[in-house]
Amino acid sequence: MGTVKNSPNALRRALLLDAAASGGMGVLLLVAADSLGSLLGLPLNLVRSVGVFLVPFGVFLVWVATRRYAVPAITRAIVIGNVLWVIASVWLLVSGLVKPTLPGEVFVLAQAAAVVVFAFLEYRGLRVAQNAIVAEHA
């Protein structure tokens, strides 16, 4: 597994932005699960489970972002995970397994759109970091 310098750059900023959004959303979902579940028309267990997942995921992203060197395979896994999250979010809405309210549908689509942005920024940040290493050694 190679590494690339994880200096204060686009990759670090993208990971930290994702961490802040993921961790913040996780805390919100845990603290306000009852109210949000009712407002969004989503099962309480789903709301809580997502919150339980997002808090440590946010912490993990901070850990990855603050390493001196980024491991491209880990960053690629984060990007792939984000893409899978978006697919799962859309699938949740079209599957019929849940019956969200209109605010619930908007919420699921809005968070999916944000995750698309995070995935793009992280992918682009990794590419920039890898290209800088190639140029440095040319």
Helices and strands as residue ranges (DSSP letters): E 4-5, H 10-31, H 33-40, H 44-65, E 69-70, H 72-95, H 102-137
